[in-house]
């Protein structure tokens, strides 16, 4: 019986990081040749986009933005980039294992 409990406890502890809520950080480099006006993320399971991470500023070509994503429980996130010329780009990212995302043509 104690072997079974030890195994269950070990499996529970091993699985805990996948479901624990935490804060993830990564850097976005704009190497697109264009100005970004909007950068927003959302957990893949969430049908709504979050707030514009750029707030009221733009991210020009060659600039970067350090992003903090709070309350992460699942690592898959959608990311949306909108450019000054009206173009948009979306992608799916793993915020738990991402250090840098480069926006490029």
C-alpha atoms as one frame of an Amber mdcrd trajectory, in Angstrom:
protein
   0.000   0.000   0.000   2.746   2.502   0.850   4.422   1.735  -2.495   1.218
   2.671  -4.305   0.902   5.913  -2.335   4.533   6.782  -3.033   4.010   6.158
  -6.755   0.841   8.254  -6.825   2.593  11.071  -4.929   5.570  10.950  -7.320
   3.306  11.048 -10.382   1.302  13.915  -8.903   4.421  15.951  -8.200   5.798
  15.251 -11.678   2.567  16.446 -13.287   2.164  19.521 -11.079   4.229  21.972
 -13.204   2.013  21.352 -16.225  -1.026  22.633 -14.332   0.490  25.138 -11.940
  -0.281  28.762 -12.630   2.785  30.878 -13.081   4.203  33.859 -14.865   6.069
  33.454 -18.156   8.343  35.990 -19.823   9.712  36.267 -23.349  11.029  38.892
 -25.743   9.473  39.902 -29.089  11.882  41.307 -31.690  10.356  43.229 -34.576
  12.442  42.409 -37.641   9.513  42.672 -40.046  10.599  45.857 -41.795   7.306
  47.433 -40.665   5.934  49.114 -37.551   3.796  47.044 -35.184   0.795  48.826
 -33.693  -0.745  45.909 -31.786   0.638  42.854 -30.021  -1.836  40.774 -28.057
  -1.983  37.253 -26.661  -4.625  34.868 -25.470  -4.613  31.320 -24.162  -5.583
  29.036 -27.050  -8.722  27.945 -25.166  -9.834  31.578 -24.740 -11.869  32.986
 -27.664 -11.034  36.609 -26.720  -7.814  38.540 -27.254  -6.128  40.200 -24.289
  -5.110  43.841 -24.069  -2.689  45.431 -26.525   0.729  44.833 -24.972   2.068
  47.928 -26.725  -0.504  50.126 -24.989  -0.420  53.492 -26.824   2.996  53.098
 -28.459   4.350  51.397 -31.566   7.139  48.860 -31.988   9.302  49.961 -34.886
  11.464  47.654 -36.963  14.562  46.689 -34.959  12.942  47.309 -31.562  11.963
  44.694 -29.005   9.313  44.253 -26.350   9.689  42.212 -23.163   6.394  40.418
 -22.508   5.099  39.062 -19.209   2.166  36.647 -19.328   0.626  36.179 -15.851
  -1.529  33.299 -14.607  -0.334  30.767 -17.169  -1.903  27.357 -16.577  -1.573
  25.944 -20.088   1.400  26.866 -22.258  -0.251  27.189 -25.690  -1.067  30.802
 -26.539  -2.296  32.577 -29.648  -0.431  35.758 -30.525  -1.653  38.524 -32.823
   0.492  41.177 -34.471  -1.080  44.118 -36.316   1.027  46.415 -38.475   0.690
  50.121 -39.259  -0.245  49.305 -42.871  -3.236  47.175 -41.752  -1.669  43.746
 -42.220  -1.979  41.176 -39.441  -0.108  38.039 -38.454  -1.188  35.332 -36.011
   0.712  32.388 -34.609   0.520  29.819 -31.820   3.364  29.904 -29.316   4.471
  27.879 -26.287   4.925  30.609 -23.669   6.451  28.144 -21.188   9.420  27.345
 -23.428   9.804  30.548 -25.447  12.661  32.936 -24.828  12.477  35.058 -27.995
   9.948  35.441 -30.796  11.153  37.258 -33.902   8.591  38.869 -36.201  10.086
  38.720 -39.676   8.929  38.470 -43.272
